[in-house]
């Protein structure tokens, strides 16, 4: 079989050339990073879980009319996606004070916000993904005014849907990160949701205990990362109830079975 051409490698995913023009294959890694890759590690099986969780959420968002890059899941770790021109902005939607917002403004973590906040960060690891304003975005041409309206509208719509989705399975949606990309039709472009939505980029707390079910467990050396990601997948109906562990790595699964 011909070796696929790698297009890009990020902290959590690798993109390969797709089978058709305008498509890519998105591979989910087990690598875990925090604090702009200053902390690095591995969460065994994370890529499989994030692949399934992101597939599930993107599919549901597609059903309510949110355009996304997701086409279909190919296997345990890969998705077929549309190739997009990524807008260099990370969009963070916040419902509850946590993480950098709590540190910046001295608000106790877990405090519900009076209203949902949308923040923008410039995608640049070397600069530490700095917080930016809409003025910066307009000044440097990272997105035009119509695109910013579309981003804000989609972010709020996604937040409303996901808040209800997770509330229904006993999880508080604290905050989450979104990325958007342009797809082109001749000289005309439109924005669609890209990247992934998973416990890597969303803070998810148990609604009763406030137990963290996301990457904060890795960031803060809490342990139990795999179990937390599995719990999210289980509540979403993606893993069998009561299963001790999912088949997360086919190679290790084969070794255990002696094949």
C-alpha positions as CSV (number, residue, x, y, z in Angstrom):
1,X,0.0,0.0,0.0
2,X,1.4,3.5,-0.9
3,X,2.5,5.6,2.0
4,X,0.2,8.5,2.7
5,X,1.6,11.9,2.5
6,X,1.6,13.8,5.8
7,X,0.2,17.3,5.5
8,X,0.5,18.5,9.1
9,X,1.2,17.3,12.6
10,X,-0.1,19.1,15.6
11,X,0.0,18.4,19.3
12,X,-2.9,15.9,19.3
13,X,-3.5,15.0,15.7
14,X,-1.8,14.3,12.3
15,X,-3.4,15.2,9.0
16,X,-2.7,13.1,5.9
17,X,-3.6,13.6,2.3
18,X,-7.1,12.3,1.7
19,X,-8.4,9.9,-1.0
20,X,-10.2,12.7,-3.0
21,X,-9.2,16.3,-3.8
22,X,-10.4,18.6,-1.0
23,X,-10.3,15.9,1.7
24,X,-7.9,15.0,4.5
25,X,-7.5,12.1,6.9
26,X,-7.4,13.2,10.5
27,X,-5.5,10.9,12.9
28,X,-6.0,11.2,16.6
29,X,-2.8,10.7,18.7
30,X,-2.5,9.6,22.4
31,X,0.0,12.5,23.0
32,X,-1.1,14.9,25.6
33,X,0.2,18.4,26.1
34,X,-0.6,21.3,28.4
35,X,0.6,24.9,28.9
36,X,1.4,25.3,25.2
37,X,3.3,22.0,25.1
38,X,5.5,22.9,28.1
39,X,4.1,19.7,29.7
40,X,4.0,16.6,27.6
41,X,2.8,13.0,28.2
42,X,0.7,10.2,26.9
43,X,-2.8,9.2,27.8
44,X,-3.2,5.6,26.5
45,X,-6.3,5.3,24.3
46,X,-7.1,9.0,24.3
47,X,-7.0,9.2,20.5
48,X,-9.6,6.5,20.1
49,X,-11.9,8.1,22.6
50,X,-11.6,11.6,21.2
51,X,-12.2,10.2,17.7
52,X,-15.5,8.6,18.8
53,X,-16.6,11.6,21.0
54,X,-15.8,14.2,18.3
55,X,-17.5,12.1,15.6
56,X,-20.6,11.8,17.8
57,X,-20.8,15.6,18.6
58,X,-20.0,16.7,15.0
59,X,-22.6,14.4,13.6
60,X,-25.2,15.7,16.0
61,X,-24.2,19.3,15.2
62,X,-24.6,18.5,11.5
63,X,-28.2,17.3,12.2
64,X,-29.1,20.8,13.6
65,X,-27.6,22.6,10.6
66,X,-24.1,23.5,11.9
67,X,-21.7,23.0,8.9
68,X,-18.6,21.0,9.8
69,X,-15.5,19.5,8.2
70,X,-16.5,16.0,9.4
71,X,-17.4,13.5,6.6
72,X,-17.2,10.1,8.3
73,X,-15.1,8.0,10.7
74,X,-12.7,5.6,9.0
75,X,-11.5,3.5,11.9
76,X,-10.6,3.6,15.5
77,X,-8.3,6.6,15.2
78,X,-9.1,8.3,11.9
79,X,-11.7,10.5,10.3
80,X,-12.2,11.6,6.7
81,X,-12.6,15.4,6.8
82,X,-13.0,18.3,4.4
83,X,-9.8,20.3,3.8
84,X,-10.2,23.8,5.0
85,X,-8.1,27.0,5.4
86,X,-8.0,27.3,9.2
87,X,-8.8,30.7,10.6
88,X,-5.9,31.5,13.0
89,X,-8.2,32.2,15.9
90,X,-9.1,29.9,18.8
91,X,-12.7,30.6,19.9
92,X,-13.3,29.9,23.6
93,X,-16.9,29.8,24.9
94,X,-17.2,30.1,28.7
95,X,-20.3,29.4,30.8
96,X,-18.5,29.0,34.2
97,X,-15.3,30.6,35.5
98,X,-12.3,28.2,35.2
99,X,-8.8,28.0,34.0
100,X,-7.2,31.2,32.7
101,X,-10.3,33.3,33.3
102,X,-10.2,32.5,37.0
103,X,-6.5,33.4,37.2
104,X,-6.8,36.6,35.1
105,X,-9.8,38.0,36.9
106,X,-9.5,36.4,40.4
107,X,-12.9,34.7,40.1
108,X,-13.2,31.5,42.0
109,X,-13.3,28.5,39.8
110,X,-16.7,27.0,39.4
111,X,-18.5,30.4,39.7
112,X,-21.4,30.5,37.1
113,X,-21.0,33.5,34.8
114,X,-23.9,36.0,34.5
115,X,-23.8,35.4,30.8
116,X,-21.9,33.3,28.3
117,X,-18.6,34.9,27.3
118,X,-16.9,34.3,23.9
119,X,-13.1,34.9,23.9
120,X,-10.6,34.9,21.0
121,X,-7.0,33.8,21.1
122,X,-4.4,34.1,18.3
123,X,-3.2,30.7,17.3
124,X,0.5,30.9,17.8
125,X,2.3,28.4,20.1
126,X,5.5,30.5,20.1
127,X,3.5,33.4,21.5
128,X,1.5,31.3,23.9
129,X,-1.8,31.8,22.0
130,X,-2.4,35.3,23.4
131,X,-5.9,36.7,24.2
132,X,-7.0,39.1,21.4
133,X,-10.0,41.4,20.7
134,X,-12.2,41.8,17.7
135,X,-10.2,45.0,17.0
136,X,-7.0,42.9,16.6
137,X,-8.8,40.5,14.4
138,X,-10.1,43.3,12.1
139,X,-6.8,45.2,12.1
140,X,-4.6,42.2,11.1
141,X,-7.2,40.7,8.7
142,X,-7.5,37.3,10.4
143,X,-11.2,37.3,9.7
144,X,-13.6,39.8,8.2
145,X,-16.7,41.3,9.9
146,X,-19.2,38.8,8.2
147,X,-17.0,35.9,9.3
148,X,-16.9,37.2,12.9
149,X,-20.7,37.3,12.9
150,X,-20.8,33.8,11.6
151,X,-18.3,32.6,14.2
152,X,-20.2,34.2,17.1
153,X,-23.6,32.9,15.9
154,X,-22.2,29.3,15.4
155,X,-20.4,29.4,18.8
156,X,-23.6,30.4,20.7
157,X,-25.6,27.8,18.8
158,X,-23.1,25.1,19.5
159,X,-23.0,26.1,23.1
160,X,-26.8,26.0,23.5
161,X,-26.9,22.5,21.9
162,X,-23.9,21.1,23.8
163,X,-25.0,22.5,27.2
164,X,-28.3,20.6,26.8
165,X,-26.6,17.5,25.5
166,X,-24.2,17.2,28.4
167,X,-26.8,18.3,31.0
168,X,-28.9,15.4,29.9
169,X,-26.1,13.0,30.9
170,X,-25.2,14.7,34.2
171,X,-22.3,16.8,33.0
172,X,-21.7,20.6,33.3
173,X,-20.3,22.2,30.2
174,X,-17.9,24.7,31.8
175,X,-16.1,26.0,28.7
176,X,-14.8,24.7,25.4
177,X,-12.6,25.6,22.4
178,X,-13.7,25.8,18.8
179,X,-11.8,26.3,15.5
180,X,-13.2,27.3,12.2
181,X,-12.0,27.0,8.6
182,X,-12.8,28.4,5.2
183,X,-13.9,26.3,2.3
184,X,-13.7,28.0,-1.1
185,X,-16.0,27.9,-4.1
186,X,-14.1,29.9,-6.7
187,X,-13.7,33.4,-5.1
188,X,-16.4,32.8,-2.5
189,X,-15.6,31.3,0.9
190,X,-17.7,30.2,3.8
191,X,-16.9,29.2,7.4
192,X,-17.4,25.7,8.8
193,X,-16.6,24.1,12.1
194,X,-13.2,22.3,12.1
195,X,-10.7,20.5,14.4
196,X,-12.5,18.5,17.1
197,X,-14.7,18.7,20.2
198,X,-13.6,16.4,22.9
199,X,-12.4,16.4,26.6
200,X,-9.1,17.6,25.3
201,X,-10.6,21.0,24.5
202,X,-13.7,21.2,26.7
203,X,-14.0,21.4,30.5
204,X,-16.6,18.8,31.6
205,X,-17.5,18.4,35.2
206,X,-19.8,15.9,36.8
207,X,-23.0,17.8,37.6
208,X,-23.4,16.3,41.1
209,X,-19.8,16.1,42.4
210,X,-18.0,18.6,40.1
211,X,-15.4,15.9,39.4
212,X,-13.3,16.9,36.4
213,X,-13.8,14.6,33.3
214,X,-11.4,16.4,31.0
215,X,-7.8,17.2,30.3
216,X,-7.5,19.3,33.5
217,X,-6.8,15.9,35.1
218,X,-3.5,15.8,33.1
219,X,-2.7,19.5,33.4
220,X,-3.0,19.3,37.2
221,X,-1.5,15.9,37.8
222,X,-4.7,14.5,39.2
223,X,-4.4,11.1,37.5
224,X,-7.4,9.1,36.1
225,X,-7.3,10.7,32.7
226,X,-8.3,7.6,30.8
227,X,-11.1,6.8,33.2
228,X,-12.5,10.3,32.9
229,X,-12.5,10.3,29.1
230,X,-14.1,6.8,29.2
231,X,-16.8,8.1,31.5
232,X,-17.7,10.9,29.1
233,X,-17.8,8.4,26.2
234,X,-19.9,6.0,28.3
235,X,-22.4,8.6,29.3
236,X,-22.7,9.6,25.6
237,X,-23.6,6.0,24.8
238,X,-20.4,5.3,23.0
239,X,-19.1,2.6,25.4
240,X,-21.0,-0.2,26.9
241,X,-22.4,0.5,30.4
242,X,-20.4,-1.2,33.1
243,X,-17.5,-2.1,30.8
244,X,-14.3,-2.2,32.8
245,X,-12.3,-0.9,29.8
246,X,-12.8,-0.3,26.1
247,X,-10.6,-1.7,23.4
248,X,-8.5,1.4,23.0
249,X,-5.5,0.1,21.2
250,X,-5.9,-2.7,18.8
251,X,-2.2,-3.7,19.0
252,X,-2.2,-4.1,22.7
253,X,-5.6,-5.8,22.6
254,X,-4.1,-8.4,20.2
255,X,-1.1,-8.9,22.4
256,X,-3.4,-9.5,25.4
257,X,-5.3,-12.1,23.5
258,X,-2.0,-13.7,22.4
259,X,-2.6,-13.1,18.6
